[in-house]
Amino acid sequence: MIVQRAEVVNFAQKPIAPDKTKFDLAYAQKQIESIRDAHIKKELAEFLSTKPSELAWNAFCQSFCLRQKDGSCGSPIKFVRVNVGEATEYKDLSKDGTGAFRKAVKGHKGQIVFLDKKGKLRVRPIYAFESVRTVQRDLTASCDCQAVKGFFQSGCLIELASPIAHRSTPLAPGRYKLNTMRTDGYVTLTDSAGKISLPISLEKMIAAGFTRLD
């Protein structure tokens, strides 16, 4: 697991544009799940449950500390250690092997969809420093992988053999362009008219004969 330090007050600032954020409690609740210290995580979660205003949140973070046994305030906590990703998402790019881990800024080369040992479809991104062939080989040999379903990239051509029912964007059998494939297992497709579907689960896609054409 790759770990970094994060400023507590910024957990509630959701990025909405380059150099622009907004106060968002739902975002904060999600962000604190990555905190490594269970006690600090609990303290922050309890305060967030009170639905504080931005002013109250900032004031809380300004005075946040862990209490001593006698109830007095200990050292202030401005930064905490958080998990930022599995070690497999990073590569040591230092010249001397001292641990200069970096994750590719430009994202990944594509994604491998596979069925895990519990029968659940999973998405494995191929990062810029990785080989598609090597990752696919390692996945195939892994005890956590039942079967590899395919390698997909944004913009590749996709075919659906059967229709997919959806309240807002039902999909007919035919060819589509893969718009996005999220790591949580949801996919958006673009039809021949340029209309982008809402996110639809990979389970429904695979059941409909979701295959890559190019």
SELUMVEX-987220 format. One record per atom (N, C-alpha, C): residue in one letter; x, y, z. Coordinates in steps of 0.001 Angstrom, whole numbers, plus 500000, padded with zeros to 6 digits. Each point is the difference from the previous one (the first is absolute). Layout:
# SELUMVEX-987220
   residu     east    north       up
        A        X        Y        Z
...
This chain:
# SELUMVEX-987220
   residu     east    north       up
        M   500840   498803   500000
        M   499160   501197   500000
        M   500877   501250   500000
        I   499686   500938   499102
        I   500721   501271   499949
        I   499299   500984   500939
        V   500794   500718   500815
        V   499480   500891   501025
        V   500563   501399   499798
        Q   499177   501020   500288
        Q   500512   501364   499966
        Q   499342   500821   501111
        R   500542   501195   500258
        R   499435   500885   501008
        R   498976   500909   499339
        A   498880   500237   500686
        A   498956   500865   499466
        A   499546   500969   501081
        E   499646   501217   499605
        E   499545   501007   500950
        E   498534   499751   500342
        V   499700   499926   501279
        V   498665   499631   500456
        V   498922   500929   499452
        V   500230   501297   500054
        V   498970   500954   499591
        V   499613   499833   498531
        N   500916   499484   499185
        N   499723   499858   498573
        N   499132   498782   499663
        F   499729   499150   500984
        F   499143   498843   499735
        F   498609   500417   499546
        A   499569   501192   500408
        A   498648   500456   499664
        A   499969   500912   498777
        Q   501133   500144   499329
        Q   500062   500864   498817
        Q   500051   499142   498735
        K   498894   499900   499324
        K   499891   499163   498803
        K   500468   500769   498766
        P   500976   499459   499244
        P   500443   500677   498776
        P   498866   500019   498970
        I   499719   501171   499440
        I   498960   500109   498974
        I   500544   500590   498701
        A   501219   500517   500038
        A   500656   500557   498819
        A   501459   500224   500374
        P   500868   500197   499007
        P   501399   500288   500335
        P   500104   501190   500954
        D   500657   499782   501130
        D   500199   501040   501018
        D   498696   500503   500607
        K   498949   499180   499984
        K   498735   500421   500577
        K   499366   498833   500747
        T   499527   500261   501218
        T   499353   498970   500813
        T   498717   500557   500604
        K   499189   499090   500550
        K   498813   500427   500743
        K   499840   499132   501233
        F   499400   500562   501024
        F   499769   499269   501239
        F   498943   498933   499766
        D   500314   498741   500378
        D   499106   498884   499704
        D   500147   498942   501096
        L   498960   499844   500820
        L   500058   499051   501113
        L   500030   498552   499521
        A   499262   499698   498939
        A   499999   498629   499475
        A   501389   499625   499507
        Y   500671   500936   499377
        Y   501369   499777   499532
        Y   500923   499765   501190
        A   499824   500790   501066
        A   500833   499855   501197
        A   499821   498625   500627
        Q   498750   499540   500090
        Q   499735   498693   500600
        Q   500672   498886   499216
        K   500047   500160   498699
        K   500666   498997   499165
        K   501515   500077   500169
        Q   500528   501215   500077
        Q   501448   500191   500101
        Q   500572   499455   501299
        I   499278   500148   501095
        I   500570   499574   501286
        I   500112   498476   500104
        E   499336   499269   499119
        E   500121   498545   500022
        E   501418   499541   499707
        S   500796   500859   499364
        S   501377   499626   499659
        S   500987   500264   501137
        I   499545   500618   501090
        I   500893   500307   501128
        I   500452   498704   500665
        R   501276   499888   500268
        R   500562   498763   500540
        R   499766   499848   501511
        D   499971   501097   500724
        D   499805   499949   501440
        D   498514   499858   500317
        A   499611   498865   500577
        A   498585   499715   500254
        A   499375   500992   500977
        H   500758   500430   501000
        H   499441   500921   500998
        H   499745   501366   499380
        I   500942   500499   499218
        I   499811   501294   499328
        I   498823   499918   499041
        K   499912   498906   499263
        K   498885   499813   499065
        K   498667   500060   500739
        K   499932   499349   501166
        K   498768   499969   500791
        K   499632   501398   500484
        E   500991   500756   500476
        E   499754   501352   500499
        E   499442   500894   498890
        L   500598   499916   498819
        L   499551   500837   498885
        L   498617   499576   499517
        A   499763   498691   499954
        A   498696   499496   499554
        A   498894   500469   500944
        E   500275   499992   501297
        E   499002   500429   500977
        E   499671   501481   499836
        F   501008   500799   499721
        F   499723   501424   499807
        F   499239   500239   498699
        L   500372   499291   498946
        L   499296   500156   498723
        L   498534   499586   500110
        S   499706   499064   500887
        S   498617   499545   500169
        S   499094   501099   500542
        T   500588   501069   500547
        T   499211   501131   500493
        T   499625   500959   498881
        K   500435   499716   498774
        K   499714   500833   498815
        K   500466   501448   500205
        P   501286   500200   500266
        P   500476   501360   500279
        P   500002   500887   498754
        S   499927   501283   500225
        S   500181   500966   498920
        S   501480   500074   499669
        E   500321   500691   498911
        E   501412   500146   499637
        E   500756   500752   501085
        L   499357   501012   500560
        L   500640   500778   501070
        L   500277   499123   501208
        A   499025   499146   500374
        A   500170   499117   501154
        A   501075   498953   499735
        W   500029   499476   498783
        W   501024   499014   499642
        W   501395   500599   500101
        N   500170   501197   499459
        N   501313   500647   500045
        N   500431   500280   501434
        A   499057   500407   500828
        A   500315   500270   501406
        A   500378   498709   500719
        F   499280   498924   499708
        F   500307   498705   500609
        F   501414   499546   499612
        C   500319   500116   498720
        C   501325   499564   499530
        C   501114   500848   500585
        Q   499701   501261   500257
        Q   501003   500898   500552
        Q   500393   499578   501418
        S   499037   499444   500748
        S   500261   499627   501395
        S   500056   498479   500209
        F   499928   499226   498895
        F   499928   498549   500129
        F   501270   499426   500633
        C   499813   499158   500994
        C   501122   499341   500666
        C   499472   498723   500649
        L   500891   499130   500390
        L   499617   498804   500741
        L   500100   500299   501488
        R   498951   499671   500717
        R   499950   500302   501415
        R   500896   499076   500821
        Q   500589   500557   501041
        Q   500790   499234   500948
        Q   499052   499237   500943
        K   500536   499109   500799
        K   499179   499222   500930
        K   499274   500890   501003
        D   500592   501131   500325
        D   499355   500904   500966
        D   499018   500956   499325
        G   499801   499836   498679
        G   499051   500841   499279
        G   500594   501242   499386
        S   501264   500286   500319
        S   500643   501176   499434
        S   500359   499761   498537
        C   500182   501082   499281
        C   500289   499913   498569
        C   501475   499693   499769
        G   500240   499005   499155
        G   501372   499645   499670
        G   500517   500793   498820
        S   500934   499442   499263
        S   500577   500697   498849
        S   498944   500198   498921
        P   500008   501163   499342
        P   499032   500241   498925
        P   500253   499072   498813
        I   498938   499621   499333
        I   500105   499114   498841
        I   499575   500771   498758
        K   500955   500409   499210
        K   499724   500724   498763
        K   500092   499089   498780
        F   500863   498998   500089
        F   500203   499068   498891
        F   499837   498570   500521
        V   499533   499128   499126
        V   499869   498580   500339
        V   500536   499154   498854
        R   500309   498759   500298
        R   500457   499074   498968
        R   498803   499289   499392
        V   499966   499952   498672
        V   498878   499372   499288
        V   500516   499003   498972
        N   499189   498988   499719
        N   500299   499071   498917
        N   499585   500644   498684
        V   500873   499969   499012
        V   499677   500624   498718
        V   499962   499011   498849
        G   500290   498735   500245
        G   499908   499025   498920
        G   500788   498749   500287
        E   499621   498933   499314
        E   500754   498762   500121
        E   501398   500182   499427
        A   500948   499296   500542
        A   501380   500120   499539
        A   500135   499628   498526
        T   499100   499148   499494
        T   500079   499584   498597
        T   499691   501149   499053
        E   499396   501101   500501
        E   499674   501135   499146
        E   501184   500948   499839
        Y   501080   499735   500720
        Y   501143   500895   500015
        Y   501280   499269   499610
        K   500976   500771   499603
        K   501294   499422   499674
        K   501093   500855   500626
        D   501036   499344   500495
        D   501140   500707   500569
        D   500847   500532   498846
        L   499949   501309   499782
        L   500730   500615   498892
        L   501296   500672   500453
        S   500424   499728   501231
        S   501267   500558   500465
        S   501161   499288   499310
        K   501093   500718   499821
        K   501173   499421   499344
        K   500812   499116   500942
        D   499834   500226   501315
        D   500795   499249   500968
        D   499176   499018   500814
        G   498710   499821   499624
        G   499157   499046   500703
        G   499562   500434   501380
        T   499993   501321   500248
        T   499647   500496   501328
        T   498503   500193   500180
        G   499217   499745   498981
        G   498553   500035   500174
        G   499307   501256   499517
        A   500341   500505   498824
        A   499304   501146   499416
        A   498822   499475   499191
        F   498909   499671   500701
        F   498858   499380   499336
        F   499160   501041   499278
        R   499631   499688   498774
        R   499197   500904   499189
        R   498895   499223   499305
        K   498867   500671   499851
        K   498887   499425   499256
        K   499854   500823   498726
        A   499760   499353   498883
        A   499949   500708   498733
        A   498929   501084   500017
        V   500398   501249   499685
        V   499072   501116   500008
        V   498947   499843   498905
        K   500405   499430   498871
        K   499100   499903   498865
        K   499101   498776   500052
        G   499865   499391   501170
        G   499071   498900   500144
        G   500591   498665   499644
        H   499295   499223   499182
        H   500417   498634   499731
        H   499886   499675   498518
        K   500515   498828   499631
        K   499979   499560   498601
        K   498683   499338   499618
        G   499221   499636   500968
        G   498761   499269   499766
        G   499672   499184   501223
        Q   498998   499123   499878
        Q   499575   499212   501147
        Q   499731   498560   499599
        I   500377   499103   500885
        I   499679   498589   499820
        I   498797   499683   500881
        V   499006   499383   499401
        V   498830   499554   500755
        V   500173   498506   500273
        F   499858   499619   501273
        F   500143   498586   500339
        F   498981   499590   501048
        L   499784   498724   500099
        L   499093   499415   500971
        L   500834   499484   501169
        D   499715   500512   501217
        D   500799   499557   501141
        D   499500   498650   500528
        K   500670   499486   501018
        K   499691   498651   500498
        K   498615   499895   500621
        K   499398   501167   500346
        K   498652   500007   500557
        K   498936   500182   498916
        G   500455   500075   498747
        G   499061   500149   498900
        G   499596   501434   499720
        K   500747   500963   500552
        K   499691   501409   499790
        K   500894   500581   498918
        L   499403   500825   499121
        L   500783   500652   498954
        L   500822   501126   500614
        R   501262   500039   499644
        R   500917   501014   500516
        R   500686   500717   498847
        V   500449   501235   500264
        V   500704   500802   499001
        V   501403   500284   500503
        R   500993   499660   499198
        R   501406   500219   500365
        R   500634   500960   498999
        P   500245   501277   500400
        P   500663   500939   499089
        P   501429   499561   499699
        I   500464   500293   498797
        I   501396   499761   499621
        I   500693   501353   500024
        Y   500859   500208   500971
        Y   500635   501298   500156
        Y   501130   500193   498996
        A   500383   501270   499830
        A   500930   500365   498928
        A   501329   499266   500075
        F   500426   499621   501188
        F   501291   499341   500152
        F   499883   498477   499905
        E   498785   499489   499715
        E   499783   498564   499967
        E   499831   499476   498575
        S   500230   498719   499843
        S   499782   499304   498736
        S   498649   499294   500033
        V   499199   500219   498960
        V   498692   499350   499925
        V   500158   498482   500037
        R   500954   499499   499241
        R   500216   498552   499925
        R   500401   499426   501359
        T   500873   500722   500705
        T   500462   499507   501299
        T   498878   499987   501029
        V   499216   501074   500038
        V   498900   500067   500960
        V   498968   498922   499704
        Q   499698   499794   498716
        Q   499024   498983   499634
        Q   500507   498603   500354
        R   501290   499769   499796
        R   500591   498709   500349
        R   499942   499769   501505
        D   500339   501045   500771
        D   499985   499864   501454
        D   498583   499799   500529
        L   499041   500676   499385
        L   498613   499825   500417
        L   499524   498579   499732
        T   500330   499486   498823
        T   499598   498651   499629
        T   500560   498967   500970
        A   501229   500261   500475
        A   500641   499064   500923
        A   499573   500202   501453
        S   499297   501105   500261
        S   499623   500317   501375
        S   498880   499100   500500
        C   500050   499666   501277
        C   498954   499181   500605
        C   498722   500803   500200
        D   500067   501330   499829
        D   498823   500848   500165
        D   499244   500194   498689
        C   500499   499413   498915
        C   499409   500210   498682
        C   499472   498684   499425
        Q   498702   499973   499718
        Q   499416   498844   499336
        Q   500200   500058   498492
        A   499765   501196   499436
        A   500100   500152   498547
        A   500162   501469   499631
        V   500816   500263   498978
        V   500155   501348   499450
        V   498964   500184   498898
        K   499215   501076   500112
        K   498916   500232   499051
        K   500411   500878   498819
        G   501105   500724   500152
        G   500455   500810   498881
        G   500760   501239   500427
        F   500646   500616   499015
        F   500754   501238   500218
        F   499281   501113   499253
        F   499715   501097   500675
        F   499210   501076   499424
        F   500703   501349   500187
        Q   499758   500896   499043
        Q   500556   501345   500051
        Q   498928   501001   499609
        S   500047   501181   500580
        S   499055   501045   499624
        S   500126   500288   498510
        G   498872   500013   499305
        G   499999   500264   498569
        G   499954   498756   499137
        C   500188   498831   500586
        C   499972   498779   499193
        C   498555   499643   499635
        L   499846   499237   498919
        L   498673   499595   499548
        L   499500   498806   500794
        I   498720   500065   500376
        I   499361   498975   500805
        I   498747   499509   499280
        E   499705   498734   500163
        E   498750   499476   499457
        E   499178   499377   501113
        L   498698   500264   499960
        L   499054   499353   500898
        L   499156   499040   499169
        A   499955   498751   500434
        A   499231   498994   499263
        A   498523   500037   500374
        S   499694   500493   501192
        S   498624   500023   500496
        S   499680   501384   500556
        P   498714   500353   500076
        P   499630   501311   500551
        P   500232   500063   501504
        I   500169   501219   500507
        I   500126   500229   501436
        I   498884   500939   500431
        A   499171   499524   500900
        A   498911   500833   500508
        A   500545   501010   500997
        H   499577   501252   499833
        H   500422   501052   500926
        H   498921   501070   499975
        R   499654   500541   501164
        R   498904   500956   500098
        R   500240   501257   499150
        S   501226   500483   499973
        S   500288   501241   499285
        S   500683   499800   498662
        T   500947   499054   499952
        T   500735   499787   498749
        T   500070   498516   499660
        P   498889   499419   499546
        P   500049   498599   499560
        P   500904   499877   498787
        L   500689   498867   499883
        L   500937   499804   498895
        L   499524   498863   499112
        A   499971   500256   498696
        A   499619   498988   499030
        A   501238   499202   499590
        P   499818   498794   499477
        P   501146   499256   499478
        P   500685   500809   498897
        G   501293   499887   499905
        G   500726   500729   498963
        G   501367   500445   500453
        R   500575   500930   499224
        R   501350   500470   500267
        R   499995   501345   500716
        Y   500942   500143   500926
        Y   500148   501216   500780
        Y   501483   500315   500180
        K   500263   501224   500411
        K   501359   500377   500409
        K   500048   500002   501528
        L   501030   499385   500547
        L   500164   500010   501447
        L   500411   501397   500445
        N   499174   500613   500819
        N   500294   501343   500470
        N   500881   499953   501246
        T   499484   499372   501048
        T   500785   499821   501228
        T   499692   498655   500627
        M   500975   499480   500719
        M   499811   498809   500818
        M   500596   500300   501366
        R   499150   500089   501004
        R   500453   500365   501330
        R   500492   498782   500773
        T   500877   500231   500967
        T   500534   498897   500792
        T   498950   499381   500919
        D   498867   500694   500207
        D   498941   499414   500824
        D   499067   499115   499182
        G   500334   499799   498696
        G   499238   499063   499193
        G   498832   500577   499238
        Y   500032   501297   499710
        Y   498943   500629   499205
        Y   500578   500546   498703
        V   499199   499905   498927
        V   500463   500326   498656
        V   499044   500987   499343
        T   500547   500933   499218
        T   499171   500847   499141
        T   500419   499778   498552
        L   499003   499953   499128
        L   500231   499780   498574
        L   499443   501158   499191
        T   500577   500233   498825
        T   499513   501021   499083
        T   499452   499321   498754
        D   498736   500310   499640
        D   499417   499361   498826
        D   500388   500735   498725
        S   499512   499523   498865
        S   500388   500555   498703
        S   499520   501435   499814
        A   499008   500415   500781
        A   499494   501367   499915
        A   500744   500941   500947
        G   500945   499454   500756
        G   500778   500824   500924
        G   499405   500143   501386
        K   498927   499246   500285
        K   499377   500070   501313
        K   500741   499096   500976
        I   500348   500565   501173
        I   500728   499246   501021
        I   499013   499434   501006
        S   500112   498718   500266
        S   499104   499350   500956
        S   500340   500416   501421
        L   499070   499782   500904
        L   500303   500122   501416
        L   500849   498798   500412
        P   500696   500066   501133
        P   500805   498851   500434
        P   499134   498756   500205
        I   500421   498894   499411
        I   499302   498722   500103
        I   501005   498959   500474
        S   499569   499103   500852
        S   500919   499043   500613
        S   500605   499043   498982
        L   501219   499587   500281
        L   500674   499028   499143
        L   499250   498674   499968
        E   499351   499643   501098
        E   499234   498756   500034
        E   498948   499980   498894
        K   499283   501135   499859
        K   498984   500091   498947
        K   500650   500004   498620
        M   501149   500684   499891
        M   500698   500071   498714
        M   500468   498618   499555
        I   500659   499279   500888
        I   500524   498675   499653
        I   498857   499048   499683
        A   498906   500088   500753
        A   498837   499144   499751
        A   499394   500261   498619
        A   500207   501234   499489
        A   499462   500377   498694
        A   501009   499719   498876
        G   501095   499314   500310
        G   500984   499662   498975
        G   500968   501125   499686
        F   500366   500751   501017
        F   500937   501120   499883
        F   501377   499493   499549
        T   500378   500311   498754
        T   501287   499548   499459
        T   500689   501133   499250
        R   501302   499930   499976
        R   500776   500997   499265
        R   500182   499557   498564
        L   499876   500983   499066
        L   500106   499684   498573
        L   501346   500369   499408
        D   500648   501056   500501
        D   501272   500427   499380
        D   501185   499727   500903
